[in-house]
Amino acid sequence: MDGLHSLLREFGVRPNLLRMPGRTALTRATRQVASQLLPACLVAVLLSMLAAAQDLRYLRHGSWSTENGLPQDSVHQVLQTKDGFLWIATEDGIARFDGVVFKVFKHDNEPTFASNDACCLAEGSSGDLWVGTNDGLLRLRRGVFKRFSEKDGLPSAGILELQVTDAGDLLVQTASGLVVQSGERFLPRVGKISDNTGIVHPVVKGPLGEVWAMSGTDVKLTTPTATREWTMSNGLPGTRVVSLFVDRERNAWVGTNDGLAVIKHGADHPESIASLRGNSVQQTYQDREGNYWIGTESTGLHLLHTEVFREAAGLADQTLTSIVQGSNGGIWVGTRNEGLRRIRDGRVDNPVRADSLTSRFILALAPGRSGDVWVGTPDGLNHVDATGKVQRFTSADLLPDDYIRALTTGSDGAIWVGTRKGLLRLKGTNAKVFTSADGLGSDLIGALLSASNGDLWVSTSGGLSKLASNGRLINYATKDGLRSPLVSALAESPAGTVWAGTTDGNISRVKDNHVSTVQSSSLLVGKISALLADLAGFMWIRGEHALLRVAVADLNRCIDRGGRCVLPLNRYTKADGLPGSEIVAGGSPLLWQMQDGEVWSATQKGAAIANGQPIAVTQSFPVVIDRMLVDGTEQSLQQEALTLGPGDTRVDIEYAGLRLASPLRVEYRYRLEGFDRDWIVAGTRRTATYTNLPPRMYTFYVEARASDGTWLRSPAILPFRVTPPVYRRWWFILSAFLLATAAAVSLYRLRLRRLRREFEAVLGERNRIAREIHDTLAQDFVGIALQLDLVSQFLAGGEPASAQRQVQSTRKLVMQGLAEARRSIWDLRAISSKDSLPTRLAALVDRYSGPSLAIKLQVGGAYRQLPLRVEEEVLRIAQEALSNIQRHSGAETADVQLHFETNILMMAVRDQGCGFSVDEQKAFLQGHFGVSGMRERAAAIGATLLVESEVGQGTTVTLRANIAGEEGRRS
């Protein structure tokens, strides 16, 4: 086995290149991807079946190298995975390709790669991508690489080939032997490797049992009945065969050290691909769309893609007005100013001198039955026979007008000529003119069509006319169903149905003398200049700036359902290979199907030739979301729940439609559910950007379509969530609300408590003042009133001396009341808080001291400044006690003691006055003499008040206040 591999490497052949497509088992992809790929696979199978006789002239060549993002130009293997991406193994890493961008994986950005030299690729049955390198086997699963080496059961770390069998087993060929995957381990392979594994034998089996084999110098095909051989001497380029590939159409692609050749199924000779000459072709691979990807030794990755159009050789940049094919196979081409051209055996010549025609400007062509052609110009009619002899006709002979607008050959060989002044039928020397007088809608003739049943269809400025083979003339106008009377193009389908295109872009069907019109917004081509129903069942529509193709069956289906529909169609422009999208107005016919099935289209820059093979109208392909960037940082799309934080401001979502060969013809539309109200058409742009998304759950949808098709109803989907900031989360809002509510309630209660205290203080002060007025001023005023009554009695009794004495007594009482009022006013004034309590108490003592009352003040202990409120209440209690001594005790001396202890303030006010009896003391304690006010003040500062008195022994008022923690607080 090792000897065989050494032999293959000596000839420059990598064993993995000898592989039949389809041998690798398909993976189990997600339902979304599977739903996208199923239509694509069906289309690919259809394309493969229809392309069996592929024409290499329609192959377009493209290439990519390190300048385009490929990691290295030596391509070892190409593989398309189930999700639609193309993977390329090179000597400097692997790359994932979406048709536009290469995403490279190697040691620089993926440390799992011990070696960047990748030899081979395989997709496992579970969807894993396996990569063989010179130093280990790698597995890519859910975006994460894992490396396997000898410790996992590999005979050696040097991988030569990977293969997934029909049973789904992964076979790994190393330099030291073959193993099979078993979970996370690899076990030695038991038994002989069969040829159809394609691992160690340079043999490829075809789908019907044919066997292709290659050596360094030849390729052999063995069938049950014969063996055929192709060598370098009979058509293969170069000197050495390097690779062999058999596609789904059973064509063999042979890579050599000097290019690529294809041996078509059933062909005798290989055809060389000119665009790949000089390249050593290491591998050829066919993707699901039928494109061919070629890996080369030193020039990178190449693509061969089948285009719809090719250009006609020899007519480039010429302005063409009409194209027809004669009965002998020659192709006649009319030009704008260069006269008539003819194509025979692929060569273009001038069959006649341009000045031999009535004009160099060709307006119309019609083939004759003997290799001849009729030529219409603005200055007359010309007949050119197969030998190049020209016969000219003008209005001086038999034409109704020299300006020839259209030509067609009738089933009987007559030539019909449309002019501005009627329709001419010419056969031999017999000529007849038809005008509106004969029933035509108008004398101004437009398009002409000679139907297969012998009827002649004529468009005029007045509508559409049918000149039946039996001579009956039938006209169709807008009242008969035509959307417009100006019919500019006519065609007949193989089924015999006549179709008419109008100047306003509508297509009508005339069947059983009934006109029905297609009303489809998908047409939008402007004026229809030409129609052609080909033999494959498609209608070609030449519009002002595009060429359209739609299945005739879809047109019929649309009409049968009422005429309003969205048609699945192909729309072709310069991007699809048309040499020019503009046409020359007034030329006919602009479209013609040749005998080999190809459809030729005249343009201002030559002729576009379309492959006559029927292909699918709309191709399906997967749409994927490639990556998501949040503020420039890529996010992993493998997460179950993709979550964005509250500080993320910019979201970029990159997507791709995996139409690998023509990615720039893919258009997109997307919608972010939860933000966008409708789809946003992005054209070919492949990124959607959002900024400052509000916090909620979102789902991103993206759909794609080919520029010539309808939207694929299988969008790629990406759900994600934007989380709110902490302050916008429900629990925070609820907590903040509850906290604010609690704070508001607390503040309300605090304010209510403060207001209540203020009210109680005001009320208490008012009550105190009321009591004082009641106990002092009121009593004084009552005494004054009584004294005045006595004065009045004394004066009435004739005792003026007694009245005078009583007046003196009353005056004294008034002076006492005035003094009491002043004291009450002093009580209401604020006492200065700048002085200390002892100082303020001394001032109070001095105020109450006098000739009749001596008051002694003693202050003990260490003075500490107390809150103003406490000092004021102590001062007011002392004031009340001194007032009572002055007014009621009759004492001549009194003592005031103020003593500061550690936590206690003691104040005692004593006198040696008359004192109280038990009953009097009870009344005293119940509120007389200001005791209630003193107690209220004591309670306000948390102090206790004790009043002691005995008759004849005087009275003592003691205040005890706890001042712990009150030091220095002046609030």
MODAGI-V254348 format. One record per residue. RES is the residue in one small letter. PHI is phi in whole degrees, 0 to 359 (* if undefined). NEAR is the number of other ideal C-beta (glycine too) atoms within 12 Angstrom. Layout:
RES;PHI;NEAR
RES;PHI;NEAR
This chain:
m;*;23
d;296;20
g;296;10
l;294;22
h;295;30
s;297;15
l;296;18
l;296;33
r;294;22
e;296;15
f;273;27
g;81;26
v;255;39
r;268;42
p;302;45
n;290;46
l;279;44
l;267;47
r;222;43
m;274;36
p;294;34
g;94;27
r;283;32
t;280;35
a;292;23
l;285;26
t;272;28
r;270;17
a;271;26
t;292;19
r;297;12
q;297;23
v;294;30
a;296;21
s;294;21
q;284;34
l;275;34
l;300;23
p;298;24
a;296;37
c;293;30
l;297;18
v;295;29
a;297;34
v;296;20
l;299;26
l;299;33
s;295;32
m;294;21
l;278;24
a;260;36
a;301;21
a;258;21
q;299;35
d;263;25
l;294;30
r;294;25
y;264;28
l;281;33
r;261;26
h;256;28
g;221;27
s;209;25
w;224;33
s;223;25
t;299;24
e;293;14
n;258;23
g;112;24
l;295;36
p;294;38
q;199;32
d;275;29
s;264;32
v;265;52
h;268;46
q;205;47
v;234;45
l;213;44
q;259;41
t;272;37
k;301;34
d;283;35
g;103;40
f;287;37
l;256;44
w;249;42
i;234;50
a;261;50
t;230;42
e;280;30
d;227;29
g;109;36
i;245;46
a;222;42
r;255;38
f;238;40
d;252;37
g;101;39
v;234;30
v;242;25
f;265;31
k;254;29
v;263;28
f;235;32
k;202;30
h;301;25
d;300;13
n;245;17
e;218;28
p;301;14
t;299;28
f;287;31
a;283;24
s;223;28
n;273;32
d;282;30
a;261;48
c;265;42
c;201;48
l;223;46
a;204;44
e;251;36
g;285;33
s;293;22
s;265;23
g;95;26
d;285;33
l;259;40
w;253;45
v;233;50
g;266;45
t;231;43
n;289;28
d;220;27
g;118;34
l;250;50
l;246;44
r;236;33
l;254;35
r;226;20
r;53;17
g;81;22
v;239;16
f;271;28
k;224;23
r;258;29
f;241;36
s;219;26
e;301;22
k;292;14
d;260;25
g;110;26
l;288;36
p;298;27
s;204;27
a;278;28
g;277;28
i;268;49
l;255;42
e;201;43
l;235;48
q;207;44
v;253;38
t;280;26
d;298;19
a;278;16
g;91;23
d;278;30
l;269;43
l;257;44
v;237;49
q;263;40
t;249;40
a;293;26
s;246;21
g;144;29
l;251;37
v;226;35
v;236;31
q;290;33
s;219;18
g;68;13
e;264;17
r;237;19
f;231;35
l;246;21
p;301;19
r;280;28
v;261;13
g;101;11
k;273;12
i;283;25
s;282;19
d;298;22
n;284;24
t;283;36
g;69;40
i;268;45
v;243;33
h;245;32
p;285;33
v;227;31
v;232;39
k;264;30
g;276;30
p;294;23
l;251;16
g;92;17
e;291;27
v;242;30
w;257;43
a;227;29
m;227;39
s;232;27
g;292;26
t;233;23
d;207;29
v;229;40
k;237;26
l;241;36
t;246;20
t;242;18
p;300;11
t;246;9
a;199;11
t;232;16
r;239;25
e;222;24
w;235;34
t;234;26
m;295;25
s;275;13
n;236;17
g;128;24
l;283;38
p;284;32
g;82;31
t;237;19
r;212;29
v;278;44
v;250;44
s;213;47
l;218;49
f;216;45
v;246;39
d;273;38
r;292;33
e;268;34
r;70;33
n;271;37
a;259;40
w;253;50
v;250;50
g;266;45
t;235;44
n;283;30
d;220;27
g;134;38
l;225;46
a;230;40
v;241;42
i;255;39
k;294;27
h;302;27
g;85;16
a;276;22
d;268;14
h;238;16
p;286;35
e;249;27
s;274;29
i;271;34
a;299;19
s;289;25
l;248;40
r;298;21
g;90;21
n;256;38
s;273;36
v;271;49
q;273;45
q;203;43
t;239;44
y;222;44
q;251;40
d;274;39
r;291;40
e;277;43
g;93;41
n;281;41
y;250;43
w;250;43
i;240;46
g;263;51
t;245;42
e;284;35
s;216;22
t;242;30
g;86;38
l;258;48
h;236;43
l;227;39
l;242;38
h;236;33
t;284;37
e;266;32
v;284;40
f;239;36
r;223;30
e;267;28
a;286;35
a;293;19
g;88;22
l;241;35
a;301;19
d;66;18
q;268;32
t;273;30
l;259;49
t;244;43
s;195;47
i;218;48
v;216;46
q;240;32
g;282;31
s;293;20
n;269;21
g;92;19
g;290;34
i;252;42
w;257;48
v;232;43
g;264;48
t;244;38
r;280;32
n;224;20
e;250;25
g;80;33
l;254;48
r;242;40
r;225;36
i;243;32
r;227;21
d;55;13
g;81;16
r;253;16
v;260;26
d;221;21
n;253;25
p;293;33
v;220;31
r;291;17
a;299;25
d;279;17
s;277;22
l;270;39
t;295;35
s;200;31
r;280;27
f;267;31
i;269;47
l;258;43
a;207;47
l;226;47
a;212;43
p;284;37
g;268;32
r;262;21
s;235;19
g;78;24
d;265;33
v;211;44
w;260;48
v;234;49
g;254;50
t;228;43
p;293;28
d;241;26
g;143;34
l;248;45
n;229;47
h;239;35
v;243;41
d;274;23
a;297;23
t;270;13
g;96;23
k;285;18
v;248;27
q;239;26
r;250;28
f;229;32
t;224;26
s;291;24
a;289;14
d;262;19
l;221;26
l;285;33
p;288;34
d;200;29
d;282;28
y;280;29
i;269;49
r;265;40
a;200;44
l;222;44
t;203;44
t;259;33
g;285;32
s;294;20
d;266;17
g;90;23
a;288;30
i;256;43
w;255;41
v;238;49
g;261;49
t;230;42
r;279;27
k;233;26
g;129;34
l;247;47
l;248;44
r;250;32
l;233;36
k;220;21
g;65;13
t;260;11
n;270;14
a;225;23
k;219;22
v;252;26
f;247;32
t;227;27
s;296;23
a;294;15
d;266;22
g;114;24
l;297;37
g;295;37
s;194;31
d;278;28
l;278;29
i;269;46
g;249;43
a;277;46
l;233;46
l;216;46
s;262;34
a;283;30
s;293;20
n;270;19
g;95;22
d;286;31
l;246;43
w;254;46
v;228;50
s;260;47
t;229;42
s;291;26
g;256;28
g;133;35
l;241;47
s;235;44
k;241;37
l;261;34
a;293;19
s;295;19
n;271;12
g;92;16
r;282;15
l;248;26
i;237;27
n;252;31
y;233;37
a;230;25
t;297;22
k;291;13
d;263;24
g;121;27
l;292;34
r;287;31
s;215;29
p;285;31
l;268;30
v;275;49
s;251;44
a;206;43
l;225;46
a;206;47
e;237;36
s;280;32
p;303;20
a;280;21
g;93;20
t;275;33
v;264;42
w;238;43
a;234;48
g;253;48
t;246;38
t;290;26
d;262;26
g;88;32
n;260;39
i;240;50
s;240;44
r;252;39
v;248;37
k;223;23
d;55;11
n;63;18
h;243;18
v;259;35
s;231;32
t;242;33
v;276;41
q;245;25
s;235;29
s;288;16
s;281;31
l;288;35
l;45;22
v;245;39
g;74;24
k;294;29
i;270;43
s;265;42
a;201;46
l;231;48
l;211;43
a;262;39
d;276;34
l;284;23
a;273;27
g;95;24
f;247;39
m;257;47
w;265;48
i;235;48
r;264;47
g;262;39
e;290;27
h;229;23
a;206;36
l;245;46
l;248;47
r;223;44
v;220;42
a;292;28
v;299;38
a;298;23
d;289;30
l;296;45
n;298;26
r;297;21
c;297;31
i;294;30
d;295;17
r;261;17
g;113;13
g;95;23
r;261;16
c;193;25
v;251;22
l;277;38
p;283;31
l;214;39
n;257;36
r;242;36
y;248;37
t;227;26
k;299;23
a;294;25
d;260;32
g;108;32
l;296;37
p;294;33
g;198;29
s;268;27
e;268;29
i;234;41
v;269;31
a;296;22
g;97;31
g;280;43
s;199;43
p;277;45
l;273;46
l;236;44
w;206;42
q;263;32
m;279;29
q;295;19
d;273;21
g;96;22
e;289;32
v;253;42
w;258;44
s;231;53
a;277;49
t;227;44
q;283;29
k;229;26
g;106;34
a;249;46
a;262;42
i;246;37
a;258;42
n;300;35
g;282;30
q;290;30
p;289;25
i;237;32
a;297;33
v;288;32
t;236;33
q;265;39
s;262;37
f;205;44
p;286;45
v;244;42
v;232;39
i;264;39
d;282;34
r;199;29
m;229;35
l;250;24
v;243;28
d;52;19
g;85;14
t;255;17
e;289;19
q;256;27
s;282;18
l;273;26
q;274;17
q;292;16
e;293;11
a;230;15
l;279;28
t;234;22
l;252;34
g;280;21
p;291;22
g;270;16
d;279;28
t;251;20
r;233;21
v;237;33
d;243;26
i;246;41
e;257;30
y;225;37
a;205;36
g;264;47
l;277;43
r;261;42
l;299;43
a;281;38
s;219;31
p;293;33
l;283;23
r;263;33
v;263;39
e;249;32
y;231;38
r;217;30
y;219;38
r;208;28
l;258;31
e;295;21
g;105;20
f;221;25
d;274;21
r;279;9
d;217;12
w;292;21
i;253;24
v;280;19
a;257;25
g;65;17
t;267;25
r;293;24
r;245;32
t;220;27
a;248;35
t;238;24
y;228;29
t;230;16
n;53;16
l;289;29
p;295;20
p;291;25
r;180;20
m;270;21
y;234;30
t;225;23
f;264;38
y;241;33
v;222;42
e;242;33
a;224;45
r;206;36
a;290;39
s;298;29
d;246;32
g;228;35
t;256;28
w;295;28
l;282;34
r;275;17
s;220;29
p;288;30
a;279;39
i;233;29
l;223;34
p;273;26
f;202;34
r;235;25
v;255;31
t;278;22
p;282;23
p;295;16
v;305;16
y;287;14
r;247;17
r;276;15
w;298;13
w;292;13
f;290;16
i;298;16
l;295;14
s;298;15
a;296;17
f;295;14
l;296;14
l;295;14
a;296;14
t;296;14
a;296;14
a;296;14
a;296;14
v;296;14
s;297;14
l;298;14
y;297;14
r;294;14
l;298;14
r;294;14
l;297;14
r;295;14
r;295;14
l;298;15
r;295;14
r;297;16
e;298;14
f;295;14
e;296;17
a;294;21
v;296;14
l;295;16
g;295;24
e;295;24
r;295;17
n;296;21
r;297;33
i;298;25
a;298;20
r;294;28
e;296;37
i;297;26
h;295;23
d;277;29
t;238;36
l;300;28
a;297;20
q;295;23
d;298;29
f;296;22
v;296;18
g;297;23
i;299;27
a;298;18
l;294;18
q;298;28
l;293;22
d;298;17
l;295;25
v;301;27
s;298;18
q;292;16
f;298;22
l;293;18
a;291;13
g;270;14
g;75;10
e;239;16
p;295;14
a;295;14
s;296;20
a;295;23
q;296;16
r;298;17
q;291;27
v;295;22
q;299;17
s;296;22
t;294;27
r;300;18
k;298;18
l;295;28
v;297;22
m;298;16
q;295;24
g;296;27
l;297;19
a;297;23
e;294;30
a;294;22
r;298;18
r;297;31
s;295;30
i;295;15
w;296;21
d;297;29
l;282;17
r;282;13
a;287;13
i;272;27
s;303;16
s;265;20
k;284;13
d;270;19
s;283;24
l;297;39
p;300;31
t;295;22
r;294;30
l;291;37
a;296;23
a;296;23
l;293;37
v;297;32
d;299;18
r;294;25
y;271;34
s;284;23
g;193;17
p;298;6
s;265;17
l;213;29
a;257;21
i;244;35
k;250;24
l;249;31
q;234;22
v;243;24
g;231;18
g;82;20
a;272;14
y;294;22
r;230;25
q;293;23
l;249;35
p;305;25
l;305;25
r;298;24
v;291;35
e;297;38
e;294;30
e;292;37
v;298;44
l;296;41
r;292;42
i;294;47
a;297;44
q;298;38
e;295;41
a;294;47
l;296;40
s;297;37
n;296;41
i;297;40
q;293;33
r;269;31
h;239;29
s;276;35
g;72;20
a;283;31
e;262;20
t;225;20
a;208;36
d;236;29
v;236;40
q;244;28
l;234;37
h;229;27
f;260;27
e;256;19
t;300;15
n;234;18
i;232;24
l;247;43
m;245;29
m;224;49
a;229;31
v;240;45
r;237;31
d;222;38
q;249;24
g;274;29
c;287;22
g;73;27
f;234;29
s;277;16
v;297;13
d;294;13
e;297;20
q;296;22
k;299;15
a;295;18
f;298;28
l;288;24
q;279;15
g;136;22
h;282;26
f;59;34
g;78;41
v;296;34
s;301;28
g;297;37
m;295;42
r;293;31
e;298;27
r;293;38
a;296;32
a;295;20
a;296;26
i;250;31
g;74;23
a;253;29
t;244;22
l;237;36
l;236;23
v;244;37
e;234;20
s;203;37
e;223;19
v;297;16
g;79;16
q;250;19
g;89;28
t;226;38
t;232;31
v;249;42
t;244;30
l;246;39
r;235;23
a;238;34
n;275;20
i;249;34
a;294;16
g;80;14
e;264;26
e;294;18
g;80;13
r;270;16
r;249;18
s;265;11
